[in-house]
Amino acid sequence: MLRRTPPMQLAVALLCLLSFSGELLMPLCEGCVQADKRALLDIYSQLSTLPHIDWDWSDWDWVDGHCCLWPGVTCSNSRPARVTGLDLGANVPSPCLLNATMFLPLQELQTLSLDLNIKGCIPGAGFDVWSKLRKLTSLDLAGNILSDYSISSLVAVSSLRRLFISSNDLTSPMAIQHLSTMKLDTLDLSDNAFNGTLPTGICNMENLEELHLRSSTLFGELPSCIGNLTSLRILDLSNNLFTIKFPSLSFAHLTSLVKLSLSNNNLEGVLFLGSLSNSSQLTHLDLSSSGNHFQVETVTPTMSLSAQLQVMILPNCNLNGNPAVILSFLSHQHALEAVDISNNNLSGHFPSWLIEKNVNLSHLNLQGNSFSGSVLLPSKVHDSLYWLDASHNRLSKLPTGINITFPNLYYVNLSRNSFQGIFPSGLHYIDSLTFLDFKSNIRSLFLSGNNFYGSFPQGILLGSIYHLLLNDNQITGEIPDNICLGQQLTLLDVSSNKLTGSLPTCIHALENIAILNLRGNSLGGSIPLKLCHLKNLVFLDMSKNNLSGPVQCLPSLQYLHLSENRLNGTFPFPLSSGTDTYTMDLRQNQFSGILPELMHKSFPKLKILLLEGNMFEGLIPNDICHLRYWRLLDLSHNKLSGQLPSCLSNMGLDGDLYSFLYNDSDTSVVMNHTNDYDIGSVVGISPVPEFFIGPDQEEFMTKSRQDKYKGNILSYMSGLDVSSNQLEGYIPKSIGDMKWLRALNFSNNCFHGPIPDSLSHLSNLESLDLSHNNLTGQIPQELVELHSLEVFTVAYNNLSGPTLGRNGQFITFDERSYAGDPYLCGPPLLKSCFDAPSILQPEEHEDDSKLANLALFSFSVLCYLIGFWTSLVVLYFKRRWRWSWFSAVDRLGDILMVRSALCMRRFNRTD
């Protein structure tokens, strides 16, 4: 049976016959050698056995396809072609061990890149076997989970010149010392977790051209011998804990330097930019410091910077000299693409000449200075400027009538200034703006933190706007319906203004909206039912308004804030899908009913639940113990009753689910609109502006005050507050197993019994409030082990015995911590435990007293009768005793009579 030739293969065959040069088409005609193809198939076969591997192999034509056309495969131009490069990456959920020998048949392999969640190699097939690949010069193992031990065998691969091991699990600086014996020209160890100082052995790598140690947690003083690596072109030590001292570190010999990044380290001393005068090829300079003991001098009498920079990042560098110095330095630069001289206390007028001289300028950050006057930009600004940040200055007023043009402007940030006046309602006119003429490419408009007043501009949304921030102004009136025309809008923040009215009913038309912040206005009415249709909404904040009525439906949110309104109804309310809800703040509303069972089924990833100040009643369901990611739970000021579930310690066992950052999904696309440099490096201290990625913020009562927790701080905060309810019973001992807990408030309830000594296991506890209950017994002395406590009170209970005295952290607490407990003693109370305690007589009932008196009288009469009759019986039978008894009675009677007669005679004589 004849086999039919596919059209594609027939076309390739014709091209091969018609080609005279043949060199470019040979890999298509003959493909790779069969040995290489079999090796690739064998690699696929072995990797496919990895559990749960998610790899799309559909583009590999296993039978007739030329392996040089397979994804990730690079071939030579020889005939037949040989495999010279291989790039394999897949989603492998479980760590795997690699069999390095399966690559040995690819003898012409020059570059190899593997991202397969590799944690090491199988015994006998480690990385050292690659020493047989004589032409292997570039190895990329970034993004795996390799340890220090697993990479030690790489030293045997003597042919390597470029080694990339970023984003692994390297921890020991000795791994760097070990690798420094190799003859590398590129070494990338960024984004690891080294715990130590940089070994001086790195200075022995004389051929090193690129050294990348970004974000590797290295600390200590940077070896000054780094300045002797004369071949260095790129030196990136940013985002570490190095102490880098100038002028001890000199760059005089680094004549080939192209990029120098020392940002976010502890820089000390004075750096004269003239010391880089020999680095004529320098294009990227980043020297931002995390401390306040560093200064950059831009001009010296004898030397000046000869290089034409493209990226200059110098925030927080104490550029606080004469403005003319800055002027003279920058006036020689005409190739700048990004400039960040923020937080330097610079003054003077806005440097419009900087934009005129640098036609490729696309990023300008002048925030945190003291520039004054108007933003006087040239009448015609070049096409590439797309970011303008003039925040944190002292510009006196927003300029009008400038009528400048930004054809490709992407971001305008005039936030956090002192601009004032009526909000520029003419902003929406595309061709004749009296405020700014933006054409149609504007993507983000930042005007937050000023003093604009007036009504919400009717047509502020330009055709292609993605981000609109008008928060923290004085804007009044209603949100206009034509805001729903912003089809591209993904972020809208109008919080902290004076907006009134209700939400536009057409708000569901904002189908791309991801972040919606209306917090802190005077909006009324109900939450529109159609809000549920916003499928891309992940963050919603409508707190501190006058919203009322039940919540009928919400979209699948990750962050929900509805506190301080007048909303009512039961909980939980319908969400289109609640599986990804992380935080939920419903404080200070009028929600009622009981807390539902199966809450963990509706919100399995819930980490923060704040229900304070509502009207919930009934029991706290045991089901709440299944919230395994929980960190903050506030049920205070409700009407809950019954006992606390004993299983509360099961909550929060899986605490590393996510960080408290909500992200606009369009951010990565917009922010990466750059040409030759990484925007993350351009913006200096903050990799992405806070306007694009915002940390979630929550309020929680701890340390006797209402605190706000935001971003990374919120990630570390944890608390349980059930105060001001009607809870009773014993405090569960299992609470002591919640060792990550930082705040605990059980006050103003009806708990009784002793304080469990297991609370001493809460080593991270900062606030403990057990006041206003019916607790009895002594305070466990083990609580003195709580060294992190800042707030402690057991006031107004029935506790007795000694206080915790002045031990450890408790030296900071006064008598208020023990007020209302009359039977406590010891410091800081004035009552000493060595005083004799007053014994309290038990109260007796009246009936019991009468019965006791009757019993005593009856017993006395009985004893008298028994004694009397016993005496008579004895005297009757004992004559001698009887005679003696009566004789004694007679003598006693005679004596008494004589005594009486004598007394009477004396009495008569006296008369």
TIVO-178167 format. One record per residue (C-alpha): residue in three letters; x, y, z. Coordinates in pm, whole numbers, padded with zeros to 5 digits, always signed. Example, Ala and Ser with C-alpha at 12.3 -4.5 7.8 and 13.67 -1.06 7.14 Angstrom:
! residues 2
Ala+01230-00450+00780Ser+01367-00106+00714
END
This chain:
! residues 911
Met+00000+00000+00000Leu+00145+00334-00107Arg+00175+00598+00160Arg+00038+00941+00074Thr+00288+01227+00111Pro+00154+01516+00320Pro+00149+01855+00141Met+00379+02016+00399Gln+00651+01754+00352Leu+00618+01779-00027Ala+00668+02155-00005Val+00978+02112+00207Ala+01118+01856-00040Leu+01068+02096-00331Leu+01246+02371-00139Cys+01536+02138-00076Leu+01567+02052-00448Leu+01544+02416-00555Ser+01792+02544-00294Phe+02145+02614-00417Ser+02302+02736-00095Gly+02137+02468+00111Glu+02298+02572+00435Leu+01992+02736+00586Leu+01749+02469+00470Met+01955+02157+00545Pro+01811+02115+00893Leu+01464+02118+00733Cys+01558+01872+00461Glu+01748+01611+00651Gly+01672+01700+01013Cys+01896+01600+01300Val+02096+01280+01302Gln+01908+00973+01414Ala+02122+00936+01725Asp+02020+01281+01843Lys+01658+01216+01758Arg+01662+00887+01952Ala+01824+01069+02244Leu+01548+01330+02244Leu+01282+01059+02234Asp+01453+00884+02521Ile+01460+01209+02721Tyr+01088+01253+02656Ser+01021+00895+02761Gln+01205+00936+03091Leu+01060+01275+03174Ser+00707+01161+03096Thr+00730+00922+03393Leu+00747+01216+03634Pro+00427+01228+03842His+00165+01484+03734Ile+00389+01641+03470Asp+00209+01910+03272Trp+00396+01939+02944Asp+00251+02003+02601Trp+00428+01764+02360Ser+00172+01806+02084Asp+00417+02004+01866Trp+00663+01715+01852Asp+00609+01513+01535Trp+00738+01180+01659Val+00759+00984+01331Asp+00824+01204+01028Gly+00899+01537+01195His+01245+01690+01193Cys+01356+01714+01552Cys+01522+02049+01478Leu+01170+02193+01450Trp+01061+02066+01791Pro+01003+02332+02059Gly+01307+02394+02275Val+01547+02225+02031Thr+01826+02418+01855Cys+02036+02261+01579Ser+02352+02342+01394Asn+02364+02429+01023Ser+02573+02125+00944Arg+02458+01837+00721Pro+02304+01644+00886Ala+02215+01885+01164Arg+02324+01819+01522Val+02136+01922+01837Thr+02332+02208+01997Gly+02074+02354+02234Leu+01795+02215+02448Asp+01546+02411+02660Leu+01309+02193+02864Gly+01060+02331+03111Ala+00737+02189+03249Asn+00499+02219+03541Val+00614+01941+03773Pro+00424+01980+04102Ser+00635+01731+04299Pro+01015+01761+04337Cys+01198+01517+04113Leu+01541+01359+04079Leu+01716+01397+03744Asn+01901+01127+03553Ala+02178+01340+03404Thr+02310+01054+03186Met+02017+01074+02944Phe+02174+01387+02786Leu+02511+01221+02712Pro+02419+01104+02357Leu+02386+01472+02256Gln+02760+01511+02208Glu+02733+01844+02025Leu+02521+02003+02299Gln+02639+02353+02380Thr+02351+02506+02580Leu+02116+02327+02820Ser+01828+02479+03015Leu+01617+02272+03258Asp+01325+02396+03468Leu+01162+02079+03598Asn+01141+02130+03977Ile+01466+01937+04014Lys+01590+01881+04369Gly+01894+01673+04276Cys+02014+01375+04074Ile+01967+01002+04111Pro+02269+00817+04258Gly+02540+00752+04002Ala+02390+00993+03748Gly+02481+01333+03891Phe+02581+01655+03717Asp+02945+01547+03705Val+02866+01309+03415Trp+02823+01615+03196Ser+03200+01650+03196Lys+03176+01414+02897Leu+02984+01680+02705Arg+03299+01855+02586Lys+03114+02137+02411Leu+02867+02224+02686Thr+02940+02588+02768Ser+02609+02726+02898Leu+02393+02563+03169Asp+02071+02714+03303Leu+01923+02545+03611Ala+01725+02847+03735Gly+01387+02797+03895Asn+01450+02453+04045Ile+01497+02354+04411Leu+01860+02250+04406Ser+02051+02250+04735Asp+02414+02331+04812Tyr+02513+01966+04805Ser+02341+01886+04476Ile+02533+02152+04278Ser+02878+02063+04413Ser+02936+01814+04130Leu+02902+02092+03869Val+03265+02182+03934Ala+03364+01873+03729Val+03210+02024+03414Ser+03522+02215+03310Ser+03382+02326+02974Leu+03117+02549+03135Arg+03151+02923+03087Arg+02801+03042+03173Leu+02616+02909+03477Phe+02267+03019+03590Ile+02139+02881+03923Ser+01906+03160+04032Ser+01586+03092+04229Asn+01691+02765+04390Asp+01738+02654+04752Leu+02103+02746+04799Thr+02176+02858+05155Ser+02547+02825+05229Pro+02797+03084+05100Met+03043+02793+05075Ala+02857+02697+04759Ile+02979+03027+04610Gln+03331+02950+04729His+03308+02609+04567Leu+03189+02744+04233Ser+03456+03016+04232Thr+03713+02754+04127Met+03544+02726+03786Lys+03655+02929+03483Leu+03324+03105+03432Asp+03258+03433+03257Thr+02892+03448+03375Leu+02761+03343+03716Asp+02402+03403+03825Leu+02309+03306+04182Ser+02026+03558+04229Asp+01715+03495+04436Asn+01860+03235+04667Ala+01871+03242+05047Phe+02240+03249+05133Asn+02291+03296+05506Gly+02631+03454+05543Thr+02893+03677+05387Leu+03029+03674+05035Pro+03344+03456+05022Thr+03660+03631+04904Gly+03720+03340+04668Ile+03487+03515+04424Cys+03773+03756+04357Asn+03977+03471+04201Met+03741+03447+03904Glu+03958+03661+03677Asn+03753+03585+03366Leu+03421+03683+03521Glu+03224+03923+03302Glu+02883+03901+03467Leu+02812+03850+03838His+02446+03839+03942Leu+02377+03810+04318Arg+02052+04004+04331Ser+01818+03926+04627Ser+02038+03657+04781Thr+02022+03771+05149Leu+02399+03807+05173Phe+02525+04035+05447Gly+02846+04170+05593Glu+03106+04395+05438Leu+03152+04354+05065Pro+03510+04242+04983Ser+03693+04538+04829Cys+03877+04297+04600Ile+03562+04294+04384Gly+03711+04605+04230Asn+03998+04394+04089Leu+03775+04188+03857Thr+03881+04390+03556Ser+03673+04189+03308Leu+03341+04268+03475Arg+03074+04408+03246Ile+02774+04355+03475Leu+02782+04367+03856Asp+02441+04326+04020Leu+02445+04304+04401Ser+02108+04472+04456Asn+01856+04385+04728Asn+02097+04233+04978Leu+02224+04330+05322Phe+02577+04419+05220Thr+02767+04697+05390Ile+02947+04870+05104Lys+03194+05137+05207Phe+03325+05415+04987Pro+03589+05505+04888Ser+03725+05165+05007Leu+03549+05007+04710Ser+03697+05148+04392Phe+03580+05104+04034Ala+03886+05262+03876His+04000+04933+03718Leu+03657+04826+03592Thr+03699+04982+03251Ser+03457+04739+03082Leu+03167+04803+03321Val+02828+04841+03149Lys+02584+04789+03436Leu+02642+04860+03805Ser+02358+04792+04050Leu+02416+04819+04425Ser+02063+04928+04519Asn+01897+04841+04849Asn+02213+04770+05043Asn+02369+04963+05326Leu+02592+05206+05139Glu+02826+05419+05347Gly+03062+05705+05279Val+03093+05932+04977Leu+03102+05811+04618Phe+03238+06052+04358Leu+03084+05972+04022Gly+03412+06083+03875Ser+03562+05758+04006Leu+03368+05589+03726Ser+03530+05807+03461Asn+03727+05510+03324Ser+03404+05315+03266Ser+03324+05477+02935Gln+03079+05200+02837Leu+02862+05240+03149Thr+02492+05266+03058His+02311+05148+03372Leu+02385+05296+03717Asp+02179+05207+04026Leu+02312+05322+04365Ser+02009+05359+04590Ser+02086+05307+04960Ser+01875+05159+05239Gly+02053+05375+05498Asn+02117+05744+05556His+02496+05748+05560Phe+02564+05757+05189Gln+02626+06052+04964Val+02689+06081+04591Glu+02894+06370+04463Thr+02817+06420+04097Val+03100+06654+04004Thr+03458+06692+04121Pro+03710+06952+04009Thr+03936+06698+03842Met+03708+06422+03706Ser+03365+06389+03549Leu+03157+06099+03422Ser+03246+06032+03060Ala+02982+05765+02995Gln+02646+05837+02836Leu+02397+05673+03072Gln+02069+05522+02962Val+01940+05435+03310Met+02031+05641+03616Ile+01878+05536+03949Leu+01998+05749+04242Pro+01715+05769+04500Asn+01800+05841+04864Cys+02160+05929+04784Asn+02178+06267+04957Leu+02207+06464+04636Asn+02145+06769+04848Gly+02418+06999+04721Asn+02390+07303+04503Pro+02123+07253+04234Ala+02378+07388+03985Val+02588+07077+04055Ile+02303+06854+03950Leu+02248+07074+03650Ser+02607+07057+03535Phe+02614+06679+03569Leu+02291+06602+03385Ser+02343+06865+03121His+02610+06642+02962Gln+02373+06346+02939His+02165+06308+02622Ala+02097+05931+02602Leu+01890+05891+02918Glu+01588+05660+02902Ala+01508+05640+03274Val+01591+05884+03555Asp+01511+05837+03923Ile+01651+06101+04158Ser+01369+06078+04412Asn+01398+06138+04788Asn+01706+06357+04762Asn+01573+06687+04899Leu+01645+06860+04572Ser+01499+07205+04522Gly+01458+07458+04249His+01237+07467+03942Phe+01119+07168+03747Pro+01409+07056+03518Ser+01228+07083+03184Trp+01563+07099+03006Leu+01622+06737+03106Ile+01336+06628+02880Glu+01455+06850+02596Lys+01806+06707+02595Asn+01710+06338+02623Val+01484+06247+02336Asn+01455+05883+02448Leu+01345+05959+02804Ser+01058+05731+02905His+01071+05730+03285Leu+01117+06030+03512Asn+01081+06007+03891Leu+01131+06323+04095Gln+00919+06234+04398Gly+01022+06315+04752Asn+01205+06637+04666Ser+01125+07004+04709Phe+01085+07124+04353Ser+00866+07430+04335Gly+00683+07632+04077Ser+00487+07502+03781Val+00560+07197+03570Leu+00693+07387+03269Leu+00740+07127+03002Pro+00854+07202+02646Ser+00581+07274+02396Lys+00656+06956+02205Val+00760+06648+02402His+00918+06355+02226Asp+00719+06043+02154Ser+00883+05800+02397Leu+00794+05970+02729Tyr+00531+05749+02889Trp+00589+05791+03263Leu+00589+06117+03456Asp+00603+06106+03836Ala+00611+06445+04005Ser+00479+06332+04342His+00601+06442+04685Asn+00714+06784+04568Arg+00593+07132+04648Leu+00443+07237+04319Ser+00227+07529+04415Lys-00065+07472+04180Leu-00173+07260+03889Pro-00070+07439+03568Thr-00337+07533+03319Gly-00314+07631+02958Ile+00011+07446+02897Asn-00138+07262+02599Ile+00149+07017+02571Thr+00130+06692+02376Phe+00236+06344+02488Pro+00175+06116+02187Asn+00282+05795+02361Leu+00234+05889+02723Tyr+00132+05587+02929Tyr+00132+05713+03288Val+00068+06051+03445Asn+00125+06066+03820Leu+00061+06397+03991Ser-00046+06240+04321Arg+00055+06340+04673Asn+00133+06698+04593Ser-00033+07017+04705Phe-00232+07085+04390Gln-00555+07261+04455Gly-00852+07417+04283Ile-01159+07290+04101Phe-01117+06949+03947Pro-01032+06996+03577Ser-01360+06904+03416Gly-01218+06970+03071Leu-00986+06674+03109His-01199+06459+02883Tyr-01156+06674+02574Ile-00903+06488+02367Asp-00781+06757+02128Ser-00825+07079+02322Leu-00753+07010+02686Thr-00692+07317+02899Phe-00533+07092+03163Leu-00320+06846+02967Asp-00338+06734+02606Phe-00290+06358+02617Lys-00406+06239+02274Ser-00544+05885+02304Asn-00265+05663+02440Ile-00297+05749+02809Arg-00318+05433+03020Ser-00306+05556+03380Leu-00402+05883+03547Phe-00293+05944+03908Leu-00428+06255+04079Ser-00468+06120+04431Gly-00369+06295+04751Asn-00431+06653+04642Asn-00696+06911+04728Phe-00915+06900+04420Tyr-01277+06988+04480Gly-01586+07015+04270Ser-01807+06753+04112Phe-01695+06427+03961Pro-01586+06505+03602Gln-01848+06378+03361Gly-01616+06264+03084Ile-01287+06193+03255Leu-01248+05847+03105Leu-01039+05857+02793Gly-01080+05586+02534Ser-00791+05364+02640Ile-00751+05435+03012Tyr-00676+05138+03238His-00610+05296+03578Leu-00784+05595+03735Leu-00686+05709+04086Leu-00866+06013+04230Asn-00859+05912+04595Asp-00796+06147+04889Asn-00938+06463+04737Gln-01251+06670+04803Ile-01460+06562+04503Thr-01836+06592+04560Gly-02155+06494+04382Glu-02264+06164+04231Ile-02068+05914+04028Pro-02189+05978+03673Asp-02345+05703+03466Asn-02100+05757+03181Ile-01827+05606+03394Cys-01966+05279+03265Leu-01822+05368+02923Gly-01473+05284+03047Gln-01457+04944+02882Gln-01081+04912+02942Leu-01091+05025+03305Thr-00932+04772+03540Leu-00859+04989+03846Leu-01085+05262+03985Asp-01007+05429+04318Val-01221+05724+04427Ser-01197+05654+04799Ser-01182+05924+05068Asn-01379+06189+04882Lys-01726+06335+04944Leu-01928+06148+04684Thr-02301+06106+04740Gly-02592+05931+04573Ser-02609+05564+04483Leu-02394+05339+04272Pro-02469+05358+03899Thr-02697+05072+03799Cys-02488+05024+03486Ile-02174+04943+03684His-02189+04585+03556Ala-02075+04724+03220Leu-01721+04762+03360Glu-01652+04407+03258Asn-01272+04436+03296Ile-01271+04603+03637Ala-01045+04418+03883Ile-01004+04668+04168Leu-01292+04893+04278Asn-01238+05116+04581Leu-01524+05346+04692Arg-01430+05355+05062Gly-01491+05660+05280Asn-01761+05849+05091Ser-02131+05914+05160Leu-02277+05675+04904Gly-02625+05546+04987Gly-02882+05303+04858Ser-02832+04931+04814Ile-02565+04727+04644Pro-02680+04667+04285Leu-02773+04308+04208Lys-02592+04326+03875Leu-02262+04382+04055Cys-02255+04003+04063His-02178+04003+03689Leu-01830+04157+03731Lys-01644+03833+03672Asn-01294+03989+03685Leu-01344+04180+04010Val-01105+04058+04280Phe-01100+04355+04522Leu-01408+04547+04639Asp-01406+04808+04914Met-01727+05002+04990Ser-01661+05053+05362Lys-01753+05370+05551Asn-02054+05472+05341Asn-02430+05478+05403Leu-02521+05164+05210Ser-02826+04976+05336Gly-03041+04672+05267Pro-02942+04308+05218Val-02651+04190+05006Gln-02821+03986+04736Cys-02525+03872+04527Leu-02154+03941+04480Pro-01897+03816+04229Ser-01615+03577+04309Leu-01406+03818+04515Gln-01073+03763+04684Tyr-01099+04071+04909Leu-01431+04208+05035His-01471+04518+05256Leu-01823+04634+05350Ser-01766+04759+05706Glu-01932+05061+05867Asn-02251+05070+05662Arg-02614+04986+05746Leu-02635+04658+05558Asn-02857+04384+05697Gly-02972+04029+05631Thr-02812+03696+05707Phe-02466+03562+05641Pro-02316+03425+05425Phe-02475+03603+05136Pro-02464+03454+04786Leu-02136+03473+04600Ser-02114+03354+04243Ser-01827+03134+04358Gly-01663+03175+04695Thr-01371+02938+04662Asp-01106+03212+04634Thr-01227+03455+04901Tyr-00936+03542+05131Thr-01053+03835+05343Met-01403+03941+05446Asp-01469+04253+05654Leu-01835+04306+05753Arg-01780+04499+06077Gln-02028+04754+06213Asn-02337+04660+06014Gln-02675+04510+06104Phe-02628+04151+05991Ser-02814+03901+06208Gly-02901+03533+06242Ile-02675+03245+06334Leu-02330+03169+06202Pro-02376+02896+05943Glu-02236+02547+05940Leu-02014+02437+05651Met-01849+02779+05632His-01527+02614+05521Lys-01712+02470+05223Ser-01819+02815+05105Phe-01487+02986+05183Pro-01213+02720+05205Lys-00931+02976+05166Leu-01070+03234+05407Lys-00791+03390+05610Ile-00956+03695+05764Leu-01317+03710+05892Leu-01425+04028+06073Leu-01788+04029+06198Glu-01754+04268+06494Gly-02047+04493+06586Asn-02336+04305+06428Met-02630+04111+06576Phe-02528+03749+06524Glu-02658+03507+06788Gly-02652+03142+06880Leu-02354+02910+06906Ile-02017+02935+06737Pro-02031+02631+06507Asn-01764+02361+06534Asp-01735+02384+06157Ile-01536+02705+06199Cys-01243+02490+06310His-01194+02380+05949Leu-01076+02726+05837Arg-00720+02601+05803Tyr-00581+02925+05661Trp-00734+03153+05924Arg-00528+03435+06073Leu-00773+03700+06202Leu-01116+03616+06348Asp-01323+03891+06511Leu-01665+03791+06646Ser-01678+04057+06916His-01980+04272+07011Asn-02247+04030+06896Lys-02496+03811+07088Leu-02321+03477+07061Ser-02376+03228+07343Gly-02277+02879+07454Gln-01926+02741+07482Leu-01623+02791+07264Pro-01552+02495+07034Ser-01268+02290+07181Cys-01131+02234+06831Leu-01029+02597+06770Ser-00664+02491+06770Asn-00725+02322+06435Met-00765+02662+06271Gly-00475+02821+06088Leu-00264+02508+06052Asp-00186+02597+05690Gly-00082+02957+05723Asp+00122+03026+05407Leu-00154+03032+05147Tyr-00088+03375+04999Ser+00047+03720+05058Phe-00186+04013+05118Leu-00139+04174+04778Tyr-00413+04227+04525Asn-00286+04265+04173Asp-00440+04420+03868Ser-00403+04150+03603Asp-00324+04405+03336Thr-00030+04548+03531Ser+00234+04312+03396Val+00141+04396+03039Val+00148+04771+03091Met+00454+04785+03311Asn+00666+04577+03075His+00621+04824+02793Thr+00991+04899+02782Asn+01269+04865+02532Asp+01613+04773+02661Tyr+01583+04764+03038Asp+01380+04604+03314Ile+01117+04836+03460Gly+01166+04663+03794Ser+01518+04799+03805Val+01416+05140+03675Val+01182+05229+03955Gly+01450+05166+04213Ile+01329+05089+04564Ser+00978+04984+04468Pro+00984+04715+04194Val+00626+04799+04096Pro+00456+05127+04193Glu+00211+05097+04481Phe-00061+05235+04255Phe-00062+04910+04061Ile-00019+04648+04329Gly-00179+04743+04659Pro-00147+04563+04991Asp-00471+04466+05159Gln-00539+04656+05484Glu-00744+04536+05780Glu-00844+04685+06115Phe-00829+04470+06429Met-00861+04553+06798Thr-00542+04454+06978Lys-00325+04601+07252Ser-00635+04793+07371Arg-00656+04992+07049Gln-00789+04960+06697Asp-00485+04907+06478Lys-00448+04891+06102Tyr-00243+04614+05949Lys-00124+04632+05592Gly+00093+04439+05348Asn+00371+04231+05497Ile+00275+04332+05851Leu-00070+04189+05792Ser+00094+03864+05680Tyr+00246+03824+06027Met-00057+03937+06230Ser-00296+03685+06385Gly-00569+03727+06642Leu-00886+03584+06798Asp-01144+03823+06946Val-01474+03694+07090Ser-01518+03972+07346Ser-01850+04130+07446Asn-02073+03831+07381Gln-02258+03590+07613Leu-02015+03299+07592Glu-01973+03072+07893Gly-01800+02756+08010Tyr-01432+02685+08050Ile-01160+02837+07834Pro-01042+02539+07622Lys-00692+02419+07708Ser-00635+02355+07337Ile-00603+02733+07284Gly-00244+02685+07400Asp-00171+02491+07080Met-00226+02801+06865Lys+00139+02902+06902Trp+00130+03149+06613Leu-00141+03358+06787Arg-00049+03722+06863Ala-00370+03864+07008Leu-00633+03694+07227Asn-00940+03871+07369Phe-01204+03680+07571Ser-01320+03979+07779Asn-01679+04071+07876Asn-01824+03722+07865Cys-01932+03464+08125Phe-01634+03228+08119His-01571+03051+08451Gly-01322+02808+08595Pro-00944+02845+08604Ile-00714+03012+08353Pro-00553+02723+08163Asp-00176+02711+08212Ser-00147+02600+07847Leu-00172+02969+07751Ser+00196+02990+07846His+00275+02806+07520Leu+00163+03106+07314Ser+00518+03235+07275Asn+00422+03498+07013Leu+00132+03643+07212Glu+00141+04023+07236Ser-00203+04095+07384Leu-00406+03888+07634Asp-00737+04017+07772Leu-00942+03790+08003Ser-01112+04070+08199His-01478+04094+08303Asn-01554+03721+08335Asn-01614+03480+08626Leu-01274+03311+08626Thr-01161+03157+08956Gly-00851+03001+09107Gln-00496+03126+09089Ile-00322+03287+08793Pro-00089+03023+08643Gln+00268+03128+08722Glu+00373+02972+08390Leu+00237+03283+08214Val+00559+03466+08302Glu+00709+03278+08003Leu+00510+03507+07769His+00800+03739+07690Ser+00626+03919+07400Leu+00326+04048+07596Glu+00257+04421+07567Val-00101+04417+07701Phe-00223+04190+07984Thr-00537+04209+08198Val-00735+03965+08413Ala-00932+04241+08587Tyr-01282+04193+08730Asn-01287+03819+08787Asn-01288+03607+09108Leu-00921+03515+09098Ser-00722+03459+09418Gly-00365+03409+09530Pro-00050+03585+09411Thr-00022+03794+09096Leu+00254+03736+08842Gly+00464+03994+09023Arg+00749+04175+08854Asn+00884+03879+08661Gly+00995+03913+08300Gln+00764+04114+08081Phe+00516+04156+08369Ile+00729+04431+08522Thr+00557+04663+08271Phe+00203+04596+08401Asp+00049+04792+08688Glu-00241+04731+08927Arg-00495+04799+08651Ser-00421+04454+08508Tyr-00558+04299+08831Ala-00829+04549+08932Gly-01158+04409+09062Asp-01005+04085+09198Pro-01015+04143+09581Tyr-00847+03812+09671Leu-00531+03871+09465Cys-00214+03978+09641Gly+00144+04066+09564Pro+00303+04334+09345Pro+00202+04552+09175Leu-00090+04542+09424Leu-00039+04700+09767Lys-00180+04393+09944Ser+00100+04161+10059Cys+00065+03785+10034Phe+00253+03752+10372Asp-00024+03916+10578Ala-00240+03674+10786Pro-00549+03615+10583Ser-00881+03691+10746Ile-01080+03373+10790Leu-01429+03413+10669Gln-01693+03249+10894Pro-01943+03051+10699Glu-02297+03174+10717Glu-02540+02953+10914His-02908+02917+10860Glu-03147+02993+11154Asp-03300+02643+11159Asp-02959+02483+11183Ser-02870+02706+11486Lys-03187+02610+11681Leu-03130+02243+11619Ala-02775+02267+11749Asn-02885+02447+12070Leu-03154+02183+12140Ala-02906+01903+12098Leu-02662+02069+12342Phe-02934+02119+12608Ser-03057+01762+12580Phe-02703+01633+12613Ser-02643+01842+12930Val-02966+01721+13102Leu-02883+01363+13022Cys-02534+01399+13171Tyr-02683+01554+13494Leu-02937+01278+13540Ile-02680+01008+13483Gly-02444+01168+13741Phe-02718+01218+14005Trp-02857+00864+13998Thr-02512+00714+13979Ser-02414+00896+14303Leu-02728+00775+14488Val-02667+00415+14385Val-02306+00426+14502Leu-02395+00579+14843Tyr-02671+00324+14901Phe-02444+00021+14858Lys-02128+00169+15021Arg-02198+00240+15394Arg-01850+00371+15465Trp-01873+00605+15165Arg-02219+00710+15283Trp-02098+00788+15643Ser-01799+00984+15502Trp-02025+01177+15259Phe-02272+01285+15530Ser-01987+01372+15775Ala-01830+01592+15512Val-02167+01755+15445Asp-02216+01820+15823Arg-01870+01974+15859Leu-01925+02189+15556Gly-02262+02298+15696Asp-02109+02388+16034Ile-01840+02592+15870Leu-02092+02778+15658Met-02309+02857+15965Val-02012+02987+16168Arg-01902+03202+15878Ser-02253+03341+15842Ala-02277+03429+16214Leu-01945+03614+16213Cys-02047+03812+15904Met-02375+03914+16067Arg-02200+04033+16385Arg-01957+04250+16188Phe-02243+04396+15992Asn-02432+04488+16314Arg-02125+04659+16466Thr-02086+04866+16157Asp-02438+04994+16185
END
